[in-house]
Amino acid sequence: MSVFDVASRAMSAQMVRLNTTASNLANARTDYTSEDKAFRAMRPVFRSVVEDNLATVDVDRVVQTDAAPQKRYDPTNPIADPDGYVWEAAVDETAELVDMLETARNYQNNVQVLQTAKSLILETVRNQ
């Protein structure tokens, strides 16, 4: 496994994380008819992978968080129950935006690793 493999695996894992966050944000502020049907935020679970004395990361699975949907009184909502309540998606938008920024930075760091490795290889080839 090369530095390119390590960085590309890490970038792939960050893309899954970013897509999961985007899905969570897309479902935020959505109302549902019951607690069971309400959307709950998703999170990727990473696992370390060691090959040839190099460690990287892969996505093991994507899991649903334990966050509970909130019941809200909104009798004008067309999907409200007979008592006038709807269930909001269990997504913390602020936490999702922070996660998105962190994910983007991690992805950019791996891009920089690839650019540095490429530059070093090109410099080595030029000097021979």
Disulfide bonds with the S-S distance in Angstrom:
none
